[in-house]
Amino acid sequence: MDSERRQFLGGLAAASAAAVLPLGGAVAQGAAPAKRIDVHHHLAPPNYAAFMNSKNALAGPLKTWSLPRTIEDMDKAGVTTAILSITTPGISLGETDQARKIVRDCNEYMAKAAADHPGRFGMFVMLPLPDVDGALREIEYGLDVLKADGVGMYTNYGDKWLGDQFLNPVWEELNRRKALVYTHPALANCCRNLVKGIPPAMIEYGTDTTRTIAEMVFSGTAARYPNVKVIFSHAGGTMPFLIERFDFQAKAQDYREQLPHGVRHELRKFYYDTAQAFSPPAMWGLRKIVPMSQIVFGTDFPYRTSEEHVKGLKECGVFNAKELAMIDSGNVGRMLPRFRS
């Protein structure tokens, strides 16, 4: 390990404990700035971007991504901290050794961004799944060395969703650590380009989030690993609108072993972000199913802006000022003590 890398790694622990800094915007004298923590905020590290470009797989908004653009977007909306993550398709296009190398590079890039901008960034460790051995090593390195806030996973890995038994070793380790897991939807092998002229992500991202929620709940995975805190993107996808079918399925068959506390108990344990889901129907539907404590702020930058999410949540008519503060940072502070006000 060269001296520059040793210096970088040596400063991570101190950076991870730093207080969240005020925004660049004006704050009344003597007043503490309100916190707003974005749990759904993407980046494209240079080496990752180069690899994805070589596969013609880097999405348009990520082609112009940069840290200055990220900070500018955050400051416009009063976002004090963004917890960074790599969006889909992740590293699914790489071979095992190559994937491990790129994943490590991405994680160290995120950790350096956090160290260079104290308080402005957190990170969710990228994993080289479906390589389970590589994922376990990266969990250890990411959480113990890089001091990450949690782990990032996708809703599926080809034709396997998050309740599949192949992930049991990963869930066991995350449960032992009482870790936070952020999930992002991905296009499954089954469901690409089904409707002519309609981008798959428009429908399939919400649908695949629902698939993986259903498998985690009805397979018993959620109940077996109760110490893991899981965030689902986009207000839980279509789950709020299909809740009647979830309830009916739980009654139609004997799920006492998989659901010892019932289906609603498991759904209410999960956390759900607001990324691209701040409309009144989405927020009302989610709020009818889960308590306010389970809703967290997310923007999906650079695909959408932080400003439109702040505005949308305020104007949707679902939340009062106290509840908006819970979404902005209070609920994240319960999961991640370093963000407590």
C-alpha positions as CSV (number, residue, x, y, z in Angstrom):
1,M,0.0,0.0,0.0
2,D,1.5,3.4,-1.0
3,S,1.9,6.4,1.3
4,E,-1.0,8.3,-0.3
5,R,-3.4,5.4,0.2
6,R,-2.2,4.9,3.8
7,Q,-2.8,8.6,4.5
8,F,-6.3,8.4,2.9
9,L,-7.3,5.3,4.9
10,G,-5.9,6.7,8.2
11,G,-8.1,9.8,8.0
12,L,-11.3,8.0,7.4
13,A,-12.2,7.2,11.0
14,A,-11.9,10.8,12.0
15,A,-13.9,12.0,8.9
16,S,-16.7,9.5,9.6
17,A,-17.2,11.0,13.1
18,A,-17.3,14.6,11.9
19,A,-20.3,16.7,12.6
20,V,-22.6,17.6,9.7
21,L,-21.5,21.0,8.4
22,P,-23.9,23.9,7.6
23,L,-24.9,24.7,4.1
24,G,-23.3,27.4,2.0
25,G,-26.6,29.3,2.2
26,A,-27.4,32.0,4.8
27,V,-28.4,30.9,8.3
28,A,-29.8,33.2,10.9
29,Q,-27.2,34.2,13.4
30,G,-27.2,31.8,16.4
31,A,-29.6,29.4,14.7
32,A,-28.5,25.8,13.9
33,P,-29.2,24.9,10.3
34,A,-31.9,22.3,9.8
35,K,-30.6,19.0,8.5
36,R,-31.7,17.3,5.4
37,I,-30.1,13.9,4.6
38,D,-30.5,12.3,1.2
39,V,-30.3,8.5,1.3
40,H,-30.8,8.0,-2.4
41,H,-28.0,10.0,-4.2
42,H,-25.9,8.5,-7.0
43,L,-22.5,9.1,-8.4
44,A,-20.2,7.8,-11.1
45,P,-16.6,7.5,-10.0
46,P,-14.2,8.0,-13.0
47,N,-12.9,4.4,-13.3
48,Y,-16.5,3.1,-13.0
49,A,-17.7,5.6,-15.6
50,A,-14.9,4.5,-17.9
51,F,-15.8,0.9,-17.5
52,M,-19.5,1.4,-18.1
53,N,-18.8,3.6,-21.1
54,S,-16.8,0.8,-22.6
55,K,-19.9,-1.4,-22.3
56,N,-22.1,1.4,-23.6
57,A,-24.1,1.2,-20.4
58,L,-23.6,4.5,-18.6
59,A,-26.9,6.4,-18.3
60,G,-27.0,9.9,-19.7
61,P,-27.3,11.9,-16.4
62,L,-24.2,10.1,-15.0
63,K,-22.1,11.0,-18.0
64,T,-21.9,14.6,-16.8
65,W,-21.8,13.8,-13.1
66,S,-19.2,15.5,-10.9
67,L,-18.8,16.2,-7.2
68,P,-19.2,20.0,-7.7
69,R,-22.5,19.4,-9.5
70,T,-23.6,17.2,-6.6
71,I,-22.7,19.8,-4.0
72,E,-24.4,22.6,-6.0
73,D,-27.6,20.5,-6.2
74,M,-27.5,19.8,-2.5
75,D,-27.0,23.4,-1.5
76,K,-29.8,24.7,-3.7
77,A,-32.2,22.5,-1.6
78,G,-30.6,22.7,1.8
79,V,-29.4,19.1,1.7
80,T,-26.7,18.9,4.3
81,T,-25.6,15.4,3.7
82,A,-25.9,12.9,0.8
83,I,-25.3,9.2,1.4
84,L,-23.7,8.1,-1.9
85,S,-24.5,4.9,-3.8
86,I,-23.8,3.4,-7.2
87,T,-27.0,2.9,-9.1
88,T,-27.9,0.1,-11.5
89,P,-26.7,-1.9,-13.4
90,G,-23.9,-1.8,-10.8
91,I,-21.1,-4.1,-11.8
92,S,-23.2,-6.9,-13.3
93,L,-21.3,-6.5,-16.6
94,G,-17.9,-7.4,-15.2
95,E,-16.2,-10.7,-14.6
96,T,-15.5,-11.7,-11.0
97,D,-12.0,-10.4,-10.5
98,Q,-12.7,-7.3,-12.5
99,A,-15.9,-6.7,-10.6
100,R,-14.1,-7.0,-7.3
101,K,-11.5,-4.4,-8.4
102,I,-14.0,-1.9,-9.7
103,V,-16.2,-2.3,-6.6
104,R,-13.2,-1.6,-4.3
105,D,-12.3,1.4,-6.4
106,C,-15.8,2.8,-6.1
107,N,-16.0,2.3,-2.4
108,E,-12.6,4.0,-1.8
109,Y,-13.7,6.8,-4.1
110,M,-16.8,7.4,-2.0
111,A,-14.9,7.2,1.2
112,K,-12.4,9.8,0.0
113,A,-15.2,12.1,-1.1
114,A,-16.6,11.8,2.5
115,A,-13.1,12.5,4.0
116,D,-12.5,15.4,1.7
117,H,-15.9,17.0,2.4
118,P,-16.5,16.4,6.2
119,G,-20.2,16.0,7.0
120,R,-21.4,16.4,3.4
121,F,-21.2,12.8,2.3
122,G,-21.9,9.3,3.7
123,M,-21.7,6.1,1.7
124,F,-23.4,2.8,1.1
125,V,-20.8,0.1,0.2
126,M,-21.1,-1.4,-3.2
127,L,-20.9,-5.2,-3.3
128,P,-19.7,-7.4,-6.2
129,L,-22.8,-9.7,-6.0
130,P,-23.7,-12.3,-7.1
131,D,-20.2,-13.1,-5.9
132,V,-21.0,-13.9,-2.3
133,D,-17.4,-14.4,-1.1
134,G,-16.4,-11.1,-2.6
135,A,-19.4,-9.4,-1.1
136,L,-18.6,-10.7,2.4
137,R,-15.0,-9.4,2.1
138,E,-16.3,-6.0,0.9
139,I,-18.8,-5.8,3.8
140,E,-15.9,-6.3,6.2
141,Y,-13.6,-3.8,4.4
142,G,-16.4,-1.2,3.8
143,L,-17.8,-1.2,7.3
144,D,-14.7,-1.8,9.4
145,V,-12.0,0.1,7.4
146,L,-13.9,2.7,5.3
147,K,-16.5,3.3,8.1
148,A,-19.4,3.3,5.7
149,D,-22.9,4.0,6.8
150,G,-24.3,0.8,5.4
151,V,-24.4,-1.5,2.4
152,G,-26.0,-1.0,-1.1
153,M,-27.8,-3.9,-2.8
154,Y,-30.0,-4.2,-5.8
155,T,-33.5,-5.7,-5.9
156,N,-32.4,-8.6,-8.0
157,Y,-29.3,-10.3,-9.4
158,G,-30.4,-11.6,-12.7
159,D,-33.1,-14.0,-11.8
160,K,-32.8,-14.0,-8.1
161,W,-34.4,-11.5,-5.7
162,L,-33.3,-10.5,-2.2
163,G,-35.1,-13.3,-0.4
164,D,-33.3,-16.0,-2.3
165,Q,-31.3,-18.5,-0.2
166,F,-28.1,-17.8,-2.1
167,L,-27.9,-14.5,-0.2
168,N,-28.3,-16.2,3.2
169,P,-24.6,-15.8,4.1
170,V,-24.8,-12.1,3.3
171,W,-27.9,-11.6,5.3
172,E,-26.4,-13.5,8.3
173,E,-23.4,-11.3,8.3
174,L,-25.4,-8.1,8.0
175,N,-27.8,-9.3,10.7
176,R,-24.8,-10.0,13.0
177,R,-23.6,-6.4,12.4
178,K,-27.1,-4.9,12.7
179,A,-26.3,-3.2,9.5
180,L,-28.3,-0.7,7.3
181,V,-29.0,-1.9,3.8
182,Y,-30.1,0.5,1.0
183,T,-31.7,-1.2,-2.0
184,H,-32.1,0.1,-5.5
185,P,-34.3,-1.5,-8.2
186,A,-32.8,-3.2,-11.2
187,L,-34.1,-4.7,-14.4
188,A,-34.6,-8.4,-14.0
189,N,-33.8,-10.9,-16.8
190,C,-37.5,-11.7,-17.2
191,C,-38.7,-8.2,-17.8
192,R,-36.7,-6.1,-20.3
193,N,-38.3,-4.1,-23.1
194,L,-41.8,-5.6,-22.7
195,V,-43.7,-2.6,-23.9
196,K,-42.6,-1.0,-27.2
197,G,-41.7,2.7,-26.7
198,I,-41.8,2.6,-22.9
199,P,-38.5,2.7,-21.0
200,P,-38.3,-0.4,-18.8
201,A,-37.3,1.6,-15.8
202,M,-40.6,3.6,-16.0
203,I,-42.6,0.6,-14.9
204,E,-40.2,-2.1,-14.0
205,Y,-38.2,-0.3,-11.2
206,G,-41.3,0.1,-9.1
207,T,-42.5,-3.4,-10.0
208,D,-39.1,-5.1,-9.2
209,T,-39.0,-3.3,-5.8
210,T,-42.3,-4.9,-5.1
211,R,-41.1,-8.3,-6.2
212,T,-38.2,-8.2,-3.8
213,I,-40.2,-6.9,-0.9
214,A,-42.7,-9.8,-1.5
215,E,-40.0,-12.4,-1.6
216,M,-38.2,-11.1,1.5
217,V,-41.5,-11.1,3.4
218,F,-43.1,-14.3,2.3
219,S,-39.8,-16.4,2.2
220,G,-39.3,-15.5,5.8
221,T,-36.0,-13.7,5.1
222,A,-37.2,-10.5,6.8
223,A,-38.3,-12.4,9.9
224,R,-35.1,-14.5,10.1
225,Y,-32.8,-11.4,10.0
226,P,-34.6,-8.9,12.2
227,N,-31.5,-6.9,13.1
228,V,-31.0,-5.6,9.5
229,K,-32.5,-2.3,8.7
230,V,-33.6,-2.1,5.0
231,I,-34.4,1.0,2.9
232,F,-36.5,0.4,-0.2
233,S,-36.5,3.0,-2.9
234,H,-39.3,5.0,-4.5
235,A,-41.8,4.6,-1.6
236,G,-41.7,0.8,-1.9
237,G,-42.6,0.7,-5.6
238,T,-46.1,-0.6,-6.2
239,M,-46.4,-2.3,-2.8
240,P,-48.7,0.3,-1.3
241,F,-51.2,-0.2,-4.1
242,L,-51.0,-4.0,-3.9
243,I,-51.3,-4.2,-0.1
244,E,-54.7,-5.8,-0.3
245,R,-53.1,-8.7,-2.3
246,F,-50.3,-9.0,0.2
247,D,-52.9,-9.2,3.0
248,F,-55.0,-11.7,1.1
249,Q,-52.0,-14.0,0.3
250,A,-50.9,-14.0,3.9
251,K,-54.4,-15.3,4.9
252,A,-54.8,-17.7,1.9
253,Q,-51.9,-19.9,2.8
254,D,-50.1,-21.0,6.0
255,Y,-47.2,-18.6,6.5
256,R,-47.0,-19.0,10.3
257,E,-43.3,-20.1,10.0
258,Q,-42.3,-17.3,7.6
259,L,-44.4,-14.6,9.1
260,P,-44.7,-15.3,12.9
261,H,-45.8,-11.7,13.5
262,G,-47.8,-11.2,10.3
263,V,-47.2,-9.5,6.9
264,R,-47.9,-6.0,8.1
265,H,-45.4,-6.3,10.9
266,E,-42.6,-7.0,8.4
267,L,-43.7,-4.2,6.0
268,R,-43.7,-1.7,8.9
269,K,-40.1,-2.6,9.8
270,F,-38.7,-1.5,6.5
271,Y,-37.8,2.0,5.6
272,Y,-38.9,3.7,2.4
273,D,-37.4,6.7,0.6
274,T,-39.2,9.5,-1.3
275,A,-37.1,9.4,-4.5
276,Q,-39.4,10.1,-7.5
277,A,-42.4,9.3,-5.3
278,F,-43.4,12.6,-3.7
279,S,-46.8,12.8,-5.4
280,P,-49.9,12.8,-3.1
281,P,-51.1,9.3,-4.2
282,A,-47.7,7.7,-3.5
283,M,-47.2,9.4,-0.2
284,W,-50.8,8.9,1.1
285,G,-50.6,5.2,0.1
286,L,-47.3,4.6,1.9
287,R,-48.4,6.6,5.0
288,K,-51.5,4.4,5.4
289,I,-49.3,1.3,5.6
290,V,-46.2,2.4,7.6
291,P,-45.6,4.8,10.5
292,M,-44.0,8.1,9.9
293,S,-40.8,6.8,11.5
294,Q,-40.2,4.7,8.4
295,I,-40.1,7.4,5.6
296,V,-36.8,8.9,4.7
297,F,-35.7,11.6,2.3
298,G,-34.3,10.6,-1.1
299,T,-33.9,12.4,-4.4
300,D,-32.4,10.1,-7.1
301,F,-29.9,12.7,-8.1
302,P,-28.6,13.2,-10.9
303,Y,-31.8,11.8,-12.5
304,R,-33.9,14.3,-10.5
305,T,-33.1,17.3,-8.4
306,S,-33.1,17.8,-4.7
307,E,-35.2,21.0,-5.1
308,E,-38.1,19.3,-6.7
309,H,-38.3,16.7,-4.0
310,V,-38.3,19.3,-1.2
311,K,-41.0,21.3,-3.0
312,G,-43.0,18.2,-3.9
313,L,-43.0,16.9,-0.3
314,K,-44.1,20.3,1.1
315,E,-46.8,20.7,-1.5
316,C,-48.2,17.2,-1.6
317,G,-50.5,17.9,1.3
318,V,-49.7,14.7,3.2
319,F,-47.2,15.9,5.9
320,N,-47.1,18.7,8.5
321,A,-43.9,20.5,9.4
322,K,-43.0,18.1,12.2
323,E,-43.4,15.1,9.9
324,L,-41.4,16.8,7.2
325,A,-38.5,17.2,9.7
326,M,-38.8,13.5,10.5
327,I,-38.4,12.7,6.8
328,D,-35.6,15.2,6.3
329,S,-33.3,13.8,9.0
330,G,-35.0,12.7,12.2
331,N,-35.7,9.1,11.0
332,V,-32.2,8.7,9.5
333,G,-30.8,9.9,12.9
334,R,-32.4,6.9,14.6
335,M,-30.8,4.5,12.2
336,L,-27.4,6.3,12.1
337,P,-26.5,8.0,15.3
338,R,-23.9,10.3,13.8
339,F,-26.7,12.1,12.0
340,R,-28.7,12.8,15.1
341,S,-29.6,16.5,15.6
